[in-house]
Amino acid sequence: MIEVAVMGFGTVGSGVVDVVEKHADSIEKRANVRIGIKYILDLRDFPGSPYEKKFIKSFDTIINDPEIKIVVEVMGGIHPAFEYTKRCLSSGRSVVTSNKELVAAKGAELLRLAKDNNTNFLFEASVGGGIPIIRPISQCLAANDVVEIAGILNGTTNFILTKMISEKKPFAETLALAQKLGYAERNPDADIKGYDACRKICILASLAYGRHVYPEQVHTEGIEHITLKDVEYASAWGGVIKLIGQVRKLENGKLQIIVCPMFLPCESQLANIDDVFNGILVRGDSAGDVVFYGRGAGKYPTASAVVADVIDCAKHLKTRKYLFWSDGDKDYVEDYKQNEVAMYIRAETDDDALAFKNIANCFGSVERLSRKDAEKGEIAFVTKPMKEKDIDDKIKALAGLGIKTVNEIRISDL
């Protein structure tokens, strides 16, 4: 019997306990050993719970019990999850987590600690929820140089954008619906401002390229500024708007990484991933494009990935799985203003004809977009690819000519 402690009994934690208890026999067959939940750490009380006798309120109970070999951290946040995880790894215990914030901020340090103590720190559920992605990149695609990773990494924002596209509902209304359905928190900033997707692309970039990328290094934009006007212009262009996390390695060794809304052409492999589903495209130099698709969150999809890592730890109690990246540095990520990109620009002007003459003088040829029932003075166009800093300079020049930019959205090359 391998005894496990679960830290946190929220949505994911309760799902993990349910899965382990419900599938104990099949898990034993896969792990070749019985796995049981001995402790559940949570400061709250759960009267009437079938697991009532397993609850504890002190972390010391776990750290002082030599029978505990694997600890599941599903508390969320960085503190005290980081301190507890460090102590568990330092004591020779394996740790499994779904905590993307912890891995994105402290992954390099915790992996190094696991290596030093010949134990495992696994986090399959931290990026894709129930979508396998960490193990495929680290094992199945290990013979490839990863050229690029790009994906729809947040189900909440994808749900909101899907409703805006398919039902023509404005952002505020679709956000309220997402909150009502439980897809968005009361404070939705982590989702709608792109922070959640940023943490996930940081983990994927660190794993694929071997050096830690920190969230503060990644230029991140959300979807709160997207309007139905932009949705209609995207359709006129021949595509849809998706919140994309994207990373690729440049010839100079730096990473080009960003999280932002993008226009995706309808033929893109990611364009038709809708509702709360996530999709992650990994482009390998040998395998080509591989797309992982599924529910990126939820109680049982995420719990299933956590328990799979627990089984993996049980199989490797006396050996360490090689999962590692080194620390990064502040110069590892290329300034996003150096990225070459085409840009959708929506603007306001008093004279359309004169405005497009000035735009042509400034940007050269552009693709002019139109939509039904456009307001007077509303114009939209797509530039040719150029460095973002040059686009910024040209937008400032247009402002001096009476053309006020209202919104900008990057054009994806996926």
N, C-alpha and C positions, 0 to 999 in steps of 0.2 A: 504493500500500500504506500502510495506517495501522498503525503498530506499537503494541501494547498491552503493558503490564506488569501482572501479577497479583500482589498482595501477600497471601500466605497460600495454602497448598495443603492445607487441611483439606477437610471435606465439600463445602462450597460452592465453594471455590477449584478443587478438582480437577474438580468438575462444570462450572464455567465453561470451563476449558481443554478438557475433553472436547467440550462443545457447540460451541465455536468451531472446533476441529479437525474435528469430524465434519460440521458443517454449513457449512463454509467457502464452498462454492459458492452455496448458497441465501442465506447471509448477505450475500455480495457483491452478489447481485441486489437485495436489499432496501436495502442501504446505498449501492449504486452505487459501491462501492470495496472493494478487498480488505482484510480485517482479519486480522492475524496476531498471535500471542502471541510476543513476543520474549524476555521475562524472566518468571520465576516466583520471587518472593522468599520464601524460607523458610529458617530456620536448621537445619532437619533435613535429613538425607540421604535420597534416594529411589533407591537402587541398583536398576537394572533397569527403571526407569520409562521409557516411550517418550518422555518429555519431559526426560530426564536432562540434556541439553545446555543446556536453557533455565534451569536453576536457578542462582540467585545468592544470596549471603548478606548483601550490603551494599545498603542503600537508596541509597547514593550512586551506585551503578551506574545506577540508574533516573534520578535527578535530574540526573545529568551527561550523559545521552544525549539529544541534541536530537531524535532520531528518535521517541522515545516521546511520543505525543500524548494518550493516554488511559491512566489508571491505575485498576485495579480493586482496591478495598480490601475484602478479605474475611478480615481477620485476627481480627476480633472484639475486644471490649473498647474502652476509650477510649484507653489509652496502650500503644504509641506510635502507634496508628492516627490519633489527632488531629493529632499533630505531623507525621506523614508526609503526611497529607491537606492540611494547611495549606501545606506546602512545595510540594506538587504544584500546588495552585490558585494560589499566589503566583507560580509559574513559568509560568503560562499553560496548564497542562494541565487537561483535564477529569478528574473523578474520579467513579467509579460505586461505590456501596457497598450491601451488604445489612446493614450493621451498625446495628441498631436502637438499641443502647446509645449509639453515637456520635451518631446523628442526634437522639435524644431529649435528649441532654445538650448538644450543641454545634451543633445545626442552624442556629440563627440566625446564629451567628458564621461558620460555613462558607459559608452562602448569601450572606452579605454579602461575604465574601472572593471568592467566585466572581463576584459582580456587579462588584466593583471591578476584577477582572482579565479581565472579558469572557469568562468560560469557564463550564463547566457542572458542577454538583454534583447528581447524580441518585441516587435511592435507592428506586426502585420496589419492590425486593425486601425492604425493611426492615420492612414491615408485614405484607403478605399472602403473602410467599413467592412462589408462582406465581400468586396471585390478583391481577389488576390492580386497583389501588385508588388509588394516588397520581395517576396520569395521568387516570383518569376524574374524580376530584374537581377537579383543577387545570385540566382542559380540557373534558371532555365535559359536566360539570355547572357550568361556569363561569358560566352565565347565571342560576344559582339562588343564592338565599340559603340556606345550609345550616341547616336548623332543628335537626337532631339527627343524631348518629352513634352507633350502638350496635352491639356485635358480640361474637361468640365469637372471641376473638383469639389463643387458645392451644390448639393441637391436643392437647397432652399432657393438660391438665386436662379437656378435653372427652372424651377417650378414657376417663379415669378415671371421670368422672361417668356416662358412657354405660354402662360396665360395672357401676357401682353400681346404676344404674336398671334395666338389662335383665337382669342376671344375679345381682343381690342380693349382690354381693361387697363386703366392707368396704373402706374406703379403703386401709389398709395393704397388703392383698392386691392390689388393682388397681394401686397405685403400683409394687409389686414386678414385676407383669406388664409395666407400661409400661417399666420399666427393662430388663427381660429382652428386650423387643422392640425396644429402641433408641429409644423415644419419649421417655424421660426420662433425664437425666444421672444419674451416680452421686450427685452433690449436686443434688437436684431443686428447690432453693428458688426459683430464678428462675421456674419454672413454677408450682409448687403454692402459692407465697405471693403470686402475682399480679404479680411484678415485670416479667415479660416482657410481659404484657398492658398493664401501666401504660405502659411505654415506647411501645408501639404506639398507644395512645389519645392519648398526648401528641403524637406525630407527626401523627396525623390531626387533632387539635384545632388544632395550630399551622397546619397547611396550610389547614384549612377557615375559620379565623377570623382568620388573618393575624398572630397574635402568638404568641411562643414560650411553651409551657406546659412546665414542668420536672417531672420525675417526683416530686420531693420536694413539689410542690404538690398532688399527687393522693392523696386518701385511698384506700389500697389494702388489700384483704383477699384472702386466698387460700381454698383449699378444704380445708385440712388439718383443719378442725374439723367438716366435714360427715360425718354418720353415716347409716347405713341407716334409722335412725328418722326423720331429716329427709327422706330420699328418700320414705319411705312417707307422711309427712304432706303432702309436696308433691303426691303422687299423689291423696291424699284431697281435697286442695284443688282438684285439676283441672289439675295442671301438672307441670313438671319443674324441676330445679335446673340452672342453667348459670352459668359464670363469665362475667360481662359487663363490658365496658368501655363507658362511656357518657358522652357530652358533649352539652350543649345550651347555647345562649346565652340569657341572661336579659334581661329588659327593662332592667335597670340596666347592661347592657353587660358584666357579669361572666360567667364560665363556670361552669356546674354540671357537674362532672366527677368520676367515681368509677370504681373497679374493685372488684367484689365479687361473691360468689355471689348469685343472685336466683332467686326463684320466677317462672317464665314460664308463662303459660297455654298449654295444648296447642295452641290456635289461633294462637299467635304465629308469625310467619314464621321465628323463630330456634329455636323449640322442637324441631323435628325435624332439626336439624343435629347429627349424631351422629359418634361415633368420633373420628378425628384431623382431621376436617374443620373448617374455619373458615367463619364467615358474618358479613358486615359489612353492616349496614343503614344507608343514607344517605338521610335525609329532606330533600328539597329543596322550596322553596316553590312551584316550578313543576312539577318532574318528579314530585313525590310520593315514594313509597317505592321505592328501588332496592336490591336485595340482591345482593351479590357472594359467591360460594360456591366453595370448592375446598380443595385441600390448602395449608395455610398454611406448610408447611415441607417439608424433604426436599432431597436433593442436586440432582436435576434440575429439579423445579418452581422452586426458588429460583434455580438457575443460569440457567434460561430467562428469568426476569425481569431478572437482571443483564445478560445478553447483549443483551436488548432495549434496555436503557439504553445499552449500549456502541454499538449501532447508531444510536441517537438522537444520541449524542455525535458519531459519525462524520458524520452528516448535518448537524450544526451545529458543525463545527469552527471556522468563522469567525464564527459568530453565536451569541448566547446565548439559550437557552430561558428564558422568564420563569417562574421557580419561586422564590418568595421569601416569607419572613415576617420581621417585625421582632422585636426582643427583647421579652419580656414583663416583668412586674413582680410583686412579691409579693402585690399586692392584686387581681390579675386573676382569681383563682379564688375563688369563693364558698365560705365555710366550709360543709363538708358537713353540719354539724349544723343548718344553716338549711334544708336540703332537706326538702321535704314528701313523705312516703312512708308507705305502709302496711307493717307489719312482722309477719312470722311470729315467734312467740315460743314456745319450748319450755321448760317449767319443771317443777319438782318441788314437791310440797306434801304435807302430811299429811292434808288434808281437801279433796277435790275440790269439793264443793258450796259450802263456805265460800269457797274460793279464787275460784271464778267469781263469787260475790257481790262479793267485794272487787275483782276485775278489772273487773266492770261499773261499780262505783262509781268506779273509777280511770280507765278508758278509755272508759266508755260502752259501747255495744253492740259486741260482737266476734263474729267467726266462729269457733265452736268446732270443732276438728278431732279426729278419732279415728283410730286404727289398730288392726289386729288384734294381739292379744297384747301390748298396751301394759302396761308395768310399773305396779305399784301406786304411786299418787302422781304418775304422769307425766301432764302436761296440755299441750295445745298450742292456740294460737289465733292469729287474724290480726286485727290492729287496723285501724281506719279510717285513712285518710291524715292525717298531722299532722307537724309539724316533728320532726326526729330528737331535738333537744335536749329536747323535751317528752316524747318516748317514754322517753328516758333518765331523766328525772325521775320518771316514773310507774313505771318498773322499780325504781328505788331505793325508791319508796314501797311497792311490793309486797314487796320484800325484808324490809321492816320488819314485814310482816304474815305472814311465814312462807312466802312464795312465792319460791323461788330460781330465777332465770332460768339456763338451761343453754346455750341457743343462740338467736341472732337472725339472721334472713335477710330481706333486703328483698324486697318484692313489686314486680315489674316492671310498668310500664305500657305495655310494647311490644306 
